[in-house]
């Protein structure tokens, strides 16, 4: 890249950043931080732990967003000065330094642009992510376990608090299903594009003949409910069963019936939770998961009704949205966005940002 091309690229990024700032509105963000800081400093804040956690989480997210905006502003000014110095002194090393910094800033601006696209009704909520093994036997159960680790690693790398609420282990290896709660602002907006059927192609480690095996797993993402959602569930509509928590191979991990399974009779939805220490805590967590799923069903019914009235009913997601290929070649490809990488190990280690950003842009284009 030469100086004129650099200048063009810089101008484009500066323009994109100004558009991002217009949407984010730093001054309003500062006002929001001041308001949340005041609430966070209230002496009785932790009398209501759920409310306190929401306030502190929102404050942390707002501060992080403002810090990103401020850092990009400073970085662009520094890069402009660096490029000017390189041009004046005809210094190639300084120019290459400016170019490297520009690409770093471009990546951050790209993330901020995607953030501005998260304007759906529930996008700013936390998320409940459910993984279920599909067709493929033991390989599918193992694949579901790989996806569980992938999303936990993604959450860890992004600094998002993630908690496994429930795991149902498979008999030989892997898991039948798992539920993860990610209680952080915009977790649902980001991770909702991960919903759908995932496919794995590899040489099966469970096949003595070393044959290639295709297996499937389903990912469901629903928004966390809030007190204002008013999802009323009559007691007569649910059945509550208690049982002992179990580990791999059906091994009992405690000696009391603290795990809870709730069946919503009208819809047939079944939710289990065994992560908490007491039966009451598990019941509260399970009810929260059930309410979140009912909230999503209500949202989908409302959206379907609107499309029906508009005379345009189309499916938003295909049955298979992403393929993870480990043999005969290495590739992970999203079939909706065409985004792909040739390093499955990095993806399974939580490197999902590229897929999520591409998915959010794709979804916005489809709206």
C-alpha positions in Angstrom: 0.0 0.0 0.0 1.4 3.4 -1.0 0.7 6.8 0.6 -2.3 7.8 -1.6 -3.9 4.4 -1.0 -3.2 4.8 2.8 -4.8 8.2 2.8 -7.9 6.8 1.0 -8.2 4.0 3.5 -7.7 6.3 6.4 -10.5 8.7 5.1 -12.9 5.8 4.7 -12.2 4.5 8.2 -12.6 8.0 9.7 -15.9 8.4 7.9 -17.1 5.0 9.1 -16.1 5.9 12.7 -18.0 9.2 12.5 -21.1 7.2 11.5 -20.6 4.9 14.5 -20.2 7.8 16.9 -23.4 9.3 15.6 -25.2 6.1 16.5 -23.4 5.5 19.8 -23.7 9.2 20.9 -20.8 9.4 23.3 -22.4 12.3 25.3 -25.5 10.3 25.9 -23.3 7.4 26.9 -21.5 9.5 29.4 -24.8 10.6 30.9 -25.8 6.9 31.1 -22.6 6.1 32.8 -23.1 8.9 35.3 -26.6 7.7 36.1 -25.5 4.0 36.4 -22.6 5.1 38.6 -25.0 6.9 40.9 -27.2 3.8 41.2 -24.1 1.6 41.7 -23.1 3.8 44.6 -26.4 3.5 46.4 -25.9 2.0 49.9 -28.9 -0.4 49.5 -27.9 -1.6 46.0 -27.1 -5.1 47.0 -30.3 -5.6 49.0 -31.6 -6.8 45.6 -28.8 -8.9 44.2 -30.4 -9.5 40.8 -30.9 -5.7 40.3 -27.4 -5.0 41.6 -25.8 -7.4 39.1 -27.8 -5.8 36.3 -26.7 -2.3 37.2 -23.0 -3.2 37.6 -23.1 -5.2 34.3 -24.7 -2.4 32.4 -22.2 0.1 33.9 -19.3 -2.1 32.9 -20.6 -2.5 29.4 -21.2 1.3 28.9 -17.8 2.1 30.3 -16.2 -0.4 27.9 -18.1 1.1 24.9 -17.1 4.6 25.8 -13.5 3.5 26.3 -13.4 1.9 22.8 -14.8 5.1 21.2 -12.2 7.3 23.0 -9.3 4.9 22.2 -10.2 4.9 18.5 -10.4 8.7 18.4 -6.9 9.0 20.0 -5.5 6.2 17.8 -6.8 7.8 14.5 -5.1 11.1 15.5 -1.8 9.3 16.3 -1.9 7.4 13.0 -2.5 10.6 11.1 0.5 12.2 12.8 2.6 9.1 12.2 1.7 8.9 8.5 2.5 12.6 8.1 5.9 12.1 9.7 6.6 9.1 7.4 5.7 11.1 4.4 7.8 14.1 5.3 10.9 12.1 6.1 10.3 9.4 3.5 10.7 6.8 6.3 9.4 3.4 5.2 9.6 1.9 8.7 7.5 4.6 10.2 5.0 4.2 7.3 4.7 0.5 8.0 4.1 1.2 11.6 1.3 3.6 10.7 -0.1 0.9 8.4 -0.1 -1.8 11.1 -1.8 0.5 13.6 -4.4 1.5 10.9 -5.4 -2.2 10.4 -5.7 -2.7 14.2 -8.0 0.3 14.4 -10.0 -0.9 11.3 -10.8 -4.2 13.2 -12.0 -2.2 16.2 -14.2 0.1 14.1 -15.6 -3.1 12.4 -16.6 -4.4 15.8 -18.2 -1.1 16.8 -20.1 -1.0 13.5 -21.6 -4.4 14.1 -22.6 -3.3 17.6 -24.7 -0.5 16.1 -26.6 -3.1 14.1 -27.9 -4.8 17.3 -31.1 -2.9 17.6 -33.6 -5.7 17.8 -36.2 -5.9 20.6 -34.2 -8.2 22.8 -30.7 -7.7 21.4 -29.4 -5.9 24.5 -30.4 -8.8 26.8 -28.3 -11.6 28.2 -28.7 -15.0 26.6 -29.6 -18.6 27.3 -27.8 -21.0 24.9 -28.9 -24.6 24.7 -26.8 -27.2 22.8 -28.3 -30.6 21.9 -26.7 -33.6 20.2 -28.4 -34.5 16.9 -28.0 -37.3 14.4 -24.6 -39.1 14.5 -24.6 -41.2 17.7 -21.5 -41.0 19.9 -19.9 -38.5 17.5 -22.9 -36.2 17.8 -22.7 -36.3 21.6 -19.0 -35.6 21.4 -19.6 -32.7 18.9 -22.1 -31.2 21.3 -19.5 -31.3 24.1 -17.0 -29.6 21.7 -19.6 -26.8 21.0 -20.2 -26.4 24.7 -16.5 -25.8 25.3 -16.3 -23.5 22.2 -19.0 -21.2 23.6 -17.5 -21.2 27.1 -14.1 -20.3 25.7 -15.7 -17.5 23.5 -17.4 -16.1 26.6 -14.1 -16.2 28.6 -12.2 -14.5 25.8 -14.8 -11.8 25.5 -15.1 -11.3 29.2 -18.7 -12.4 29.3 -19.9 -14.1 32.5 -21.0 -17.6 31.6 -22.6 -20.3 33.8 -23.5 -23.8 32.9 -27.0 -24.4 34.3 -27.5 -27.9 33.3 -25.7 -30.8 31.5 -27.2 -34.2 30.4 -24.2 -36.5 29.8 -24.2 -39.2 27.1 -23.5 -42.8 28.1 -20.3 -43.4 26.1 -18.8 -39.9 25.6 -19.9 -36.3 25.3 -23.2 -34.8 26.2 -26.9 -35.1 25.2 -27.6 -31.4 26.0 -26.4 -28.4 28.0 -27.7 -25.0 28.9 -25.4 -22.0 29.3 -26.5 -18.7 30.8 -24.5 -15.6 29.6 -25.8 -12.7 31.6 -24.1 -9.8 29.9 -25.4 -6.8 27.8 -26.0 -7.7 24.1 -25.1 -11.3 24.6 -28.4 -12.3 23.0 -27.9 -9.9 20.1 -24.5 -11.4 19.4 -25.1 -15.1 20.0 -28.6 -15.3 18.4 -26.9 -15.6 15.0 -25.4 -18.9 16.3 -28.8 -20.5 16.5 -29.4 -23.4 14.1 -28.0 -26.8 13.0 -24.2 -27.2 13.2 -22.5 -30.1 11.2 -19.2 -31.8 11.9 -17.2 -33.9 9.4 -14.2 -35.8 10.6 -12.5 -39.1 11.0 -14.4 -40.6 13.9 -12.3 -41.3 17.0 -15.0 -43.8 18.0 -14.8 -45.9 14.8 -12.1 -48.6 14.8 -12.1 -48.6 11.0 -11.2 -44.9 10.9 -14.1 -43.9 8.7 -15.2 -40.4 8.1 -18.3 -39.5 10.1 -20.8 -36.7 9.8 -22.7 -35.6 12.9 -25.0 -32.8 13.9 -25.8 -30.7 16.9 -28.5 -28.0 17.4 -28.0 -24.7 19.1 -30.9 -22.7 20.5 -30.5 -19.1 21.8 -33.2 -17.3 23.7 -33.0 -13.9 25.5 -32.9 -13.8 29.3 -36.2 -12.6 30.8 -36.5 -9.4 32.9 -39.0 -8.5 35.6 -40.8 -6.3 33.1 -41.6 -9.2 30.7 -44.6 -10.5 32.7 -44.5 -14.1 31.5 -47.1 -15.5 33.8 -47.0 -19.3 34.2 -50.0 -20.8 36.2 -49.0 -23.5 38.6 -51.4 -25.9 36.9 -49.4 -25.5 33.7 -46.2 -27.0 35.1 -45.1 -30.3 36.6 -42.0 -30.2 38.9 -39.9 -33.3 39.4 -36.8 -33.5 41.6 -33.9 -35.9 41.2 -30.2 -36.3 42.1 -27.6 -34.5 40.0 -25.5 -36.8 37.8 -22.1 -36.6 36.1 -20.6 -38.5 33.2 -21.8 -42.0 32.8 -24.7 -41.4 35.1 -22.6 -41.1 38.2 -24.4 -39.3 41.1 -22.6 -36.1 42.1 -24.6 -35.5 45.3 -26.7 -37.4 47.8 -29.8 -35.3 47.8 -32.6 -34.7 45.4 -31.6 -31.1 44.6 -31.8 -31.2 40.8 -35.1 -29.9 39.3 -36.9 -30.8 36.1 -39.9 -28.6 35.1 -42.3 -29.6 32.3 -44.5 -26.9 30.8 -47.6 -29.0 30.0 -49.3 -26.8 27.3 -46.1 -26.6 25.1 -44.3 -29.8 26.2 -41.1 -27.8 27.0 -38.9 -29.5 29.5 -36.2 -27.7 31.5 -33.7 -29.1 34.0 -31.3 -27.4 36.3 -28.8 -29.1 38.6 -26.0 -26.5 38.9 -27.1 -24.8 42.1 -26.7 -26.4 45.6 -30.3 -26.3 46.7 -33.5 -27.5 45.2 -35.1 -24.0 45.6 -32.2 -22.3 43.7 -32.4 -24.9 40.9 -36.2 -24.4 40.7 -35.7 -20.6 40.4 -33.0 -21.1 37.7 -35.2 -23.6 35.8 -38.2 -21.3 35.9 -36.1 -18.5 34.5 -35.0 -20.7 31.6 -38.6 -21.7 31.0 -39.8 -18.1 31.0 -37.1 -17.2 28.5 -38.2 -19.9 26.1 -41.8 -18.9 26.4 -40.8 -15.3 25.8 -39.1 -16.4 22.5 -42.1 -18.4 21.5 -44.3 -15.3 22.0 -41.9 -13.2 20.0 -41.9 -15.7 17.1 -45.7 -16.0 17.1 -46.0 -12.2 17.0 -43.4 -12.0 14.1 -45.2 -14.8 12.2 -48.5 -13.0 12.6 -47.0 -9.8 11.2 -45.5 -11.7 8.2 -48.8 -13.4 7.6 -50.7 -10.1 7.6 -48.0 -8.7 5.2 -48.4 -11.7 2.9 -44.7 -12.7 3.1 -43.8 -15.7 5.1 -40.2 -16.8 4.7 -37.8 -18.8 6.8 -34.9 -16.8 8.2 -32.6 -19.8 8.9 -31.7 -22.9 7.0 -31.6 -26.3 8.7 -27.8 -26.4 8.4 -26.0 -23.1 9.1 -22.4 -24.0 9.6 -20.0 -26.9 8.7 -16.9 -27.8 10.7 -14.7 -30.0 8.4 -11.7 -31.7 9.9 -11.2 -34.3 7.2 -10.2 -34.6 4.4 -9.4 -30.9 4.7 -9.5 -28.2 7.4 -12.3 -25.6 7.2 -15.2 -24.0 9.1 -17.7 -22.3 6.9 -21.0 -20.5 7.6 -23.4 -21.5 4.8 -25.5 -18.3 5.2 -22.7 -15.7 5.1 -20.1 -17.6 3.2 -17.6 -16.6 5.9 -15.0 -19.3 6.4 -11.6 -20.0 8.1 -9.1 -22.7 7.6 -8.3 -23.2 11.3 -11.0 -25.3 13.0 -8.8 -25.6 16.2 -8.9 -21.8 16.7 -12.7 -21.8 16.2 -13.3 -24.6 18.7 -11.1 -22.7 21.1 -13.6 -19.8 21.0 -12.4 -17.7 18.0 -16.0 -16.9 16.9 -15.9 -13.1 16.5 -15.6 -13.2 12.7 -18.5 -15.6 12.3 -20.7 -13.6 14.7 -19.9 -10.3 13.0 -20.6 -11.7 9.6 -23.8 -13.2 10.9 -25.1 -9.9 12.3 -24.3 -8.1 9.1 -26.1 -10.8 7.1 -29.1 -10.7 9.3 -29.4 -7.0 9.0 -29.3 -7.2 5.2 -32.1 -9.8 5.3 -34.4 -7.5 7.4 
